[in-house]
């Protein structure tokens, strides 16, 4: 059973690499912009 698990894991890795090669890497979500505090008080 352990051998089958190893073979399946290797197969998943190879399929993942093949899909990445054909379709490109997975789209990464854009990072959220960091809010910059603005001191808007009038003196």
N, CA, C, O and CB atoms as a CASP TS submission, in Angstrom:
PFRMAT TS
TARGET T0000
AUTHOR 0000-0000-0000
METHOD Language model
MODEL 1
PARENT N/A
ATOM      1  N   UNK     1       0.823  -1.197   0.000  1.00  0.00           N
ATOM      2  CA  UNK     1       0.000   0.000   0.000  1.00  0.00           C
ATOM      3  C   UNK     1       0.866   1.259   0.000  1.00  0.00           C
ATOM      4  O   UNK     1       0.514   2.269  -0.609  1.00  0.00           O
ATOM      5  CB  UNK     1      -0.936  -0.001   1.208  1.00  0.00           C
ATOM      6  N   UNK     2       2.011   1.182   0.698  1.00  0.00           N
ATOM      7  CA  UNK     2       2.889   2.343   0.782  1.00  0.00           C
ATOM      8  C   UNK     2       3.453   2.693  -0.594  1.00  0.00           C
ATOM      9  O   UNK     2       3.605   3.868  -0.930  1.00  0.00           O
ATOM     10  CB  UNK     2       4.031   2.081   1.776  1.00  0.00           C
ATOM     11  N   UNK     3       3.758   1.683  -1.375  1.00  0.00           N
ATOM     12  CA  UNK     3       4.294   1.908  -2.715  1.00  0.00           C
ATOM     13  C   UNK     3       3.262   2.605  -3.595  1.00  0.00           C
ATOM     14  O   UNK     3       3.603   3.505  -4.363  1.00  0.00           O
ATOM     15  CB  UNK     3       4.728   0.578  -3.353  1.00  0.00           C
ATOM     16  N   UNK     4       2.018   2.194  -3.486  1.00  0.00           N
ATOM     17  CA  UNK     4       0.946   2.815  -4.281  1.00  0.00           C
ATOM     18  C   UNK     4       0.794   4.283  -3.908  1.00  0.00           C
ATOM     19  O   UNK     4       0.615   5.132  -4.780  1.00  0.00           O
ATOM     20  CB  UNK     4      -0.398   2.071  -4.073  1.00  0.00           C
ATOM     21  N   UNK     5       0.867   4.586  -2.615  1.00  0.00           N
ATOM     22  CA  UNK     5       0.763   5.976  -2.171  1.00  0.00           C
ATOM     23  C   UNK     5       1.897   6.819  -2.732  1.00  0.00           C
ATOM     24  O   UNK     5       1.677   7.954  -3.153  1.00  0.00           O
ATOM     25  CB  UNK     5       0.764   6.051  -0.646  1.00  0.00           C
ATOM     26  N   UNK     6       3.114   6.270  -2.741  1.00  0.00           N
ATOM     27  CA  UNK     6       4.258   7.002  -3.281  1.00  0.00           C
ATOM     28  C   UNK     6       4.094   7.252  -4.773  1.00  0.00           C
ATOM     29  O   UNK     6       4.382   8.344  -5.262  1.00  0.00           O
ATOM     30  CB  UNK     6       5.554   6.237  -3.017  1.00  0.00           C
ATOM     31  N   UNK     7       3.633   6.236  -5.492  1.00  0.00           N
ATOM     32  CA  UNK     7       3.435   6.375  -6.932  1.00  0.00           C
ATOM     33  C   UNK     7       2.363   7.419  -7.226  1.00  0.00           C
ATOM     34  O   UNK     7       2.532   8.247  -8.121  1.00  0.00           O
ATOM     35  CB  UNK     7       3.050   5.024  -7.558  1.00  0.00           C
ATOM     36  N   UNK     8       1.268   7.385  -6.481  1.00  0.00           N
ATOM     37  CA  UNK     8       0.205   8.370  -6.684  1.00  0.00           C
ATOM     38  C   UNK     8       0.687   9.787  -6.379  1.00  0.00           C
ATOM     39  O   UNK     8       0.327  10.728  -7.086  1.00  0.00           O
ATOM     40  CB  UNK     8      -1.003   8.032  -5.808  1.00  0.00           C
ATOM     41  N   UNK     9       1.497   9.945  -5.336  1.00  0.00           N
ATOM     42  CA  UNK     9       2.017  11.264  -4.985  1.00  0.00           C
ATOM     43  C   UNK     9       2.925  11.795  -6.100  1.00  0.00           C
ATOM     44  O   UNK     9       2.829  12.963  -6.476  1.00  0.00           O
ATOM     45  CB  UNK     9       2.786  11.202  -3.647  1.00  0.00           C
ATOM     46  N   UNK    10       3.799  10.943  -6.621  1.00  0.00           N
ATOM     47  CA  UNK    10       4.674  11.350  -7.725  1.00  0.00           C
ATOM     48  C   UNK    10       3.858  11.700  -8.960  1.00  0.00           C
ATOM     49  O   UNK    10       4.170  12.660  -9.664  1.00  0.00           O
ATOM     50  CB  UNK    10       5.680  10.239  -8.056  1.00  0.00           C
ATOM     51  N   UNK    11       2.816  10.922  -9.221  1.00  0.00           N
ATOM     52  CA  UNK    11       1.958  11.176 -10.368  1.00  0.00           C
ATOM     53  C   UNK    11       1.259  12.527 -10.228  1.00  0.00           C
ATOM     54  O   UNK    11       1.143  13.271 -11.202  1.00  0.00           O
ATOM     55  CB  UNK    11       0.924  10.053 -10.525  1.00  0.00           C
ATOM     56  N   UNK    12       0.787  12.849  -9.006  1.00  0.00           N
ATOM     57  CA  UNK    12       0.152  14.144  -8.776  1.00  0.00           C
ATOM     58  C   UNK    12       1.129  15.284  -9.020  1.00  0.00           C
ATOM     59  O   UNK    12       0.758  16.306  -9.596  1.00  0.00           O
ATOM     60  CB  UNK    12      -0.401  14.224  -7.353  1.00  0.00           C
ATOM     61  N   UNK    13       2.383  15.116  -8.586  1.00  0.00           N
ATOM     62  CA  UNK    13       3.392  16.151  -8.809  1.00  0.00           C
ATOM     63  C   UNK    13       3.644  16.354 -10.299  1.00  0.00           C
ATOM     64  O   UNK    13       3.719  17.487 -10.774  1.00  0.00           O
ATOM     65  CB  UNK    13       4.701  15.787  -8.097  1.00  0.00           C
ATOM     66  N   UNK    14       3.774  15.246 -11.035  1.00  0.00           N
ATOM     67  CA  UNK    14       4.033  15.345 -12.466  1.00  0.00           C
ATOM     68  C   UNK    14       2.862  15.992 -13.210  1.00  0.00           C
ATOM     69  O   UNK    14       3.068  16.805 -14.111  1.00  0.00           O
ATOM     70  CB  UNK    14       4.316  13.963 -13.041  1.00  0.00           C
ATOM     71  N   UNK    15       1.654  15.633 -12.836  1.00  0.00           N
ATOM     72  CA  UNK    15       0.470  16.215 -13.478  1.00  0.00           C
ATOM     73  C   UNK    15       0.399  17.706 -13.160  1.00  0.00           C
ATOM     74  O   UNK    15       0.065  18.513 -14.027  1.00  0.00           O
ATOM     75  CB  UNK    15      -0.829  15.493 -13.012  1.00  0.00           C
ATOM     76  N   UNK    16       0.710  18.069 -11.926  1.00  0.00           N
ATOM     77  CA  UNK    16       0.708  19.487 -11.558  1.00  0.00           C
ATOM     78  C   UNK    16       1.733  20.274 -12.355  1.00  0.00           C
ATOM     79  O   UNK    16       1.449  21.381 -12.813  1.00  0.00           O
ATOM     80  CB  UNK    16       0.979  19.648 -10.068  1.00  0.00           C
ATOM     81  N   UNK    17       2.928  19.710 -12.524  1.00  0.00           N
ATOM     82  CA  UNK    17       3.957  20.383 -13.318  1.00  0.00           C
ATOM     83  C   UNK    17       3.535  20.502 -14.773  1.00  0.00           C
ATOM     84  O   UNK    17       3.776  21.524 -15.415  1.00  0.00           O
ATOM     85  CB  UNK    17       5.286  19.632 -13.218  1.00  0.00           C
ATOM     86  N   UNK    18       2.906  19.456 -15.291  1.00  0.00           N
ATOM     87  CA  UNK    18       2.441  19.485 -16.676  1.00  0.00           C
ATOM     88  C   UNK    18       1.375  20.562 -16.873  1.00  0.00           C
ATOM     89  O   UNK    18       1.414  21.297 -17.860  1.00  0.00           O
ATOM     90  CB  UNK    18       1.887  18.113 -17.082  1.00  0.00           C
ATOM     91  N   UNK    19       0.444  20.657 -15.961  1.00  0.00           N
ATOM     92  CA  UNK    19      -0.607  21.671 -16.061  1.00  0.00           C
ATOM     93  C   UNK    19      -0.004  23.063 -15.968  1.00  0.00           C
ATOM     94  O   UNK    19      -0.400  23.958 -16.715  1.00  0.00           O
ATOM     95  CB  UNK    19      -1.665  21.472 -14.959  1.00  0.00           C
ATOM     96  N   UNK    20       0.962  23.262 -15.047  1.00  0.00           N
ATOM     97  CA  UNK    20       1.622  24.557 -14.942  1.00  0.00           C
ATOM     98  C   UNK    20       2.345  24.908 -16.234  1.00  0.00           C
ATOM     99  O   UNK    20       2.322  26.061 -16.665  1.00  0.00           O
ATOM    100  CB  UNK    20       2.603  24.562 -13.774  1.00  0.00           C
ATOM    101  N   UNK    21       2.988  23.920 -16.858  1.00  0.00           N
ATOM    102  CA  UNK    21       3.719  24.173 -18.093  1.00  0.00           C
ATOM    103  C   UNK    21       2.763  24.533 -19.235  1.00  0.00           C
ATOM    104  O   UNK    21       3.085  25.375 -20.073  1.00  0.00           O
ATOM    105  CB  UNK    21       4.560  22.948 -18.472  1.00  0.00           C
ATOM    106  N   UNK    22       1.608  23.906 -19.266  1.00  0.00           N
ATOM    107  CA  UNK    22       0.666  24.162 -20.356  1.00  0.00           C
ATOM    108  C   UNK    22      -0.157  25.423 -20.140  1.00  0.00           C
ATOM    109  O   UNK    22      -0.374  26.191 -21.078  1.00  0.00           O
ATOM    110  CB  UNK    22      -0.259  22.983 -20.522  1.00  0.00           C
ATOM    111  N   UNK    23      -0.613  25.642 -18.921  1.00  0.00           N
ATOM    112  CA  UNK    23      -1.534  26.750 -18.659  1.00  0.00           C
ATOM    113  C   UNK    23      -0.880  27.912 -17.928  1.00  0.00           C
ATOM    114  O   UNK    23      -1.501  28.964 -17.773  1.00  0.00           O
ATOM    115  CB  UNK    23      -2.704  26.258 -17.859  1.00  0.00           C
ATOM    116  N   UNK    24       0.332  27.750 -17.485  1.00  0.00           N
ATOM    117  CA  UNK    24       0.983  28.791 -16.696  1.00  0.00           C
ATOM    118  C   UNK    24       0.709  28.543 -15.232  1.00  0.00           C
ATOM    119  O   UNK    24      -0.164  27.748 -14.885  1.00  0.00           O
ATOM    120  CB  UNK    24       0.499  30.198 -17.112  1.00  0.00           C
ATOM    121  N   UNK    25       1.450  29.221 -14.368  1.00  0.00           N
ATOM    122  CA  UNK    25       1.261  29.028 -12.930  1.00  0.00           C
ATOM    123  C   UNK    25      -0.101  29.539 -12.475  1.00  0.00           C
ATOM    124  O   UNK    25      -0.746  30.331 -13.162  1.00  0.00           O
ATOM    125  CB  UNK    25       2.368  29.733 -12.151  1.00  0.00           C
ATOM    126  N   UNK    26      -0.520  29.078 -11.320  1.00  0.00           N
ATOM    127  CA  UNK    26      -1.805  29.525 -10.771  1.00  0.00           C
ATOM    128  C   UNK    26      -1.775  31.027 -10.549  1.00  0.00           C
ATOM    129  O   UNK    26      -0.749  31.589 -10.166  1.00  0.00           O
ATOM    130  CB  UNK    26      -2.128  28.791  -9.446  1.00  0.00           C
ATOM    131  N   UNK    27      -2.890  31.660 -10.790  1.00  0.00           N
ATOM    132  CA  UNK    27      -2.975  33.102 -10.583  1.00  0.00           C
ATOM    133  C   UNK    27      -2.897  33.409  -9.097  1.00  0.00           C
ATOM    134  O   UNK    27      -3.626  32.834  -8.288  1.00  0.00           O
ATOM    135  CB  UNK    27      -4.276  33.672 -11.188  1.00  0.00           C
ATOM    136  N   UNK    28      -2.012  34.312  -8.756  1.00  0.00           N
ATOM    137  CA  UNK    28      -1.880  34.724  -7.368  1.00  0.00           C
ATOM    138  C   UNK    28      -2.797  35.918  -7.129  1.00  0.00           C
ATOM    139  O   UNK    28      -2.865  36.823  -7.960  1.00  0.00           O
ATOM    140  CB  UNK    28      -0.401  35.073  -7.021  1.00  0.00           C
ATOM    141  N   UNK    29      -3.501  35.928  -6.003  1.00  0.00           N
ATOM    142  CA  UNK    29      -4.351  37.091  -5.731  1.00  0.00           C
ATOM    143  C   UNK    29      -3.490  38.331  -5.534  1.00  0.00           C
ATOM    144  O   UNK    29      -2.388  38.261  -4.991  1.00  0.00           O
ATOM    145  CB  UNK    29      -5.236  36.848  -4.485  1.00  0.00           C
ATOM    146  N   UNK    30      -4.014  39.464  -5.984  1.00  0.00           N
ATOM    147  CA  UNK    30      -3.262  40.704  -5.836  1.00  0.00           C
ATOM    148  C   UNK    30      -3.216  41.082  -4.362  1.00  0.00           C
ATOM    149  O   UNK    30      -4.222  40.968  -3.661  1.00  0.00           O
ATOM    150  CB  UNK    30      -3.893  41.847  -6.682  1.00  0.00           C
ATOM    151  N   UNK    31      -2.066  41.527  -3.889  1.00  0.00           N
ATOM    152  CA  UNK    31      -1.997  41.929  -2.482  1.00  0.00           C
ATOM    153  C   UNK    31      -2.833  43.183  -2.257  1.00  0.00           C
ATOM    154  O   UNK    31      -2.917  44.054  -3.123  1.00  0.00           O
ATOM    155  CB  UNK    31      -0.532  42.173  -2.051  1.00  0.00           C
ATOM    156  N   UNK    32      -3.445  43.260  -1.086  1.00  0.00           N
ATOM    157  CA  UNK    32      -4.254  44.430  -0.775  1.00  0.00           C
ATOM    158  C   UNK    32      -3.330  45.608  -0.489  1.00  0.00           C
ATOM    159  O   UNK    32      -2.298  45.443   0.161  1.00  0.00           O
ATOM    160  CB  UNK    32      -5.194  44.157   0.433  1.00  0.00           C
ATOM    161  N   UNK    33      -3.691  46.789  -0.968  1.00  0.00           N
ATOM    162  CA  UNK    33      -2.838  47.947  -0.705  1.00  0.00           C
ATOM    163  C   UNK    33      -2.844  48.287   0.786  1.00  0.00           C
ATOM    164  O   UNK    33      -3.852  48.117   1.473  1.00  0.00           O
ATOM    165  CB  UNK    33      -3.304  49.163  -1.535  1.00  0.00           C
ATOM    166  N   UNK    34      -1.721  48.761   1.260  1.00  0.00           N
ATOM    167  CA  UNK    34      -1.607  49.145   2.664  1.00  0.00           C
ATOM    168  C   UNK    34      -2.120  50.573   2.801  1.00  0.00           C
ATOM    169  O   UNK    34      -1.638  51.473   2.113  1.00  0.00           O
ATOM    170  CB  UNK    34      -0.127  49.020   3.178  1.00  0.00           C
ATOM    171  N   UNK    35      -3.099  50.791   3.689  1.00  0.00           N
ATOM    172  CA  UNK    35      -3.611  52.156   3.848  1.00  0.00           C
ATOM    173  C   UNK    35      -2.547  53.057   4.480  1.00  0.00           C
ATOM    174  O   UNK    35      -1.870  52.671   5.432  1.00  0.00           O
ATOM    175  CB  UNK    35      -4.896  52.157   4.713  1.00  0.00           C
ATOM    176  N   UNK    36      -2.419  54.258   3.930  1.00  0.00           N
ATOM    177  CA  UNK    36      -1.461  55.227   4.448  1.00  0.00           C
ATOM    178  C   UNK    36      -2.240  56.286   5.206  1.00  0.00           C
ATOM    179  O   UNK    36      -3.091  56.963   4.630  1.00  0.00           O
ATOM    180  CB  UNK    36      -0.606  55.863   3.301  1.00  0.00           C
ATOM    181  N   UNK    37      -1.953  56.437   6.507  1.00  0.00           N
ATOM    182  CA  UNK    37      -2.698  57.446   7.283  1.00  0.00           C
ATOM    183  C   UNK    37      -2.359  58.854   6.800  1.00  0.00           C
ATOM    184  O   UNK    37      -1.207  59.163   6.493  1.00  0.00           O
ATOM    185  CB  UNK    37      -2.382  57.315   8.796  1.00  0.00           C
ATOM    186  N   UNK    38      -3.371  59.686   6.739  1.00  0.00           N
ATOM    187  CA  UNK    38      -3.191  61.063   6.283  1.00  0.00           C
ATOM    188  C   UNK    38      -3.639  61.977   7.408  1.00  0.00           C
ATOM    189  O   UNK    38      -4.756  61.868   7.913  1.00  0.00           O
ATOM    190  CB  UNK    38      -3.993  61.351   4.960  1.00  0.00           C
ATOM    191  N   UNK    39      -2.754  62.874   7.789  1.00  0.00           N
ATOM    192  CA  UNK    39      -3.095  63.847   8.826  1.00  0.00           C
ATOM    193  C   UNK    39      -3.760  65.027   8.121  1.00  0.00           C
ATOM    194  O   UNK    39      -3.082  65.874   7.540  1.00  0.00           O
ATOM    195  CB  UNK    39      -1.818  64.303   9.654  1.00  0.00           C
ATOM    196  N   UNK    40      -5.089  65.074   8.176  1.00  0.00           N
ATOM    197  CA  UNK    40      -5.857  66.073   7.436  1.00  0.00           C
ATOM    198  C   UNK    40      -6.389  67.184   8.344  1.00  0.00           C
ATOM    199  O   UNK    40      -7.236  67.978   7.934  1.00  0.00           O
ATOM    200  CB  UNK    40      -7.013  65.403   6.712  1.00  0.00           C
ATOM    201  N   UNK    41      -5.888  67.232   9.574  1.00  0.00           N
ATOM    202  CA  UNK    41      -6.375  68.279  10.476  1.00  0.00           C
ATOM    203  C   UNK    41      -5.800  69.639  10.066  1.00  0.00           C
ATOM    204  O   UNK    41      -4.629  69.759   9.705  1.00  0.00           O
ATOM    205  CB  UNK    41      -5.997  67.954  11.946  1.00  0.00           C
ATOM    206  N   UNK    42      -6.639  70.628  10.131  1.00  0.00           N
ATOM    207  CA  UNK    42      -6.193  71.994   9.795  1.00  0.00           C
ATOM    208  C   UNK    42      -5.733  72.670  11.065  1.00  0.00           C
ATOM    209  O   UNK    42      -6.371  72.543  12.110  1.00  0.00           O
ATOM    210  CB  UNK    42      -7.331  72.824   9.107  1.00  0.00           C
ATOM    211  N   UNK    43      -4.633  73.385  10.981  1.00  0.00           N
ATOM    212  CA  UNK    43      -4.097  74.051  12.176  1.00  0.00           C
ATOM    213  C   UNK    43      -4.517  75.476  12.246  1.00  0.00           C
ATOM    214  O   UNK    43      -4.154  76.182  13.187  1.00  0.00           O
ATOM    215  CB  UNK    43      -2.599  73.972  12.208  1.00  0.00           C
TER
END
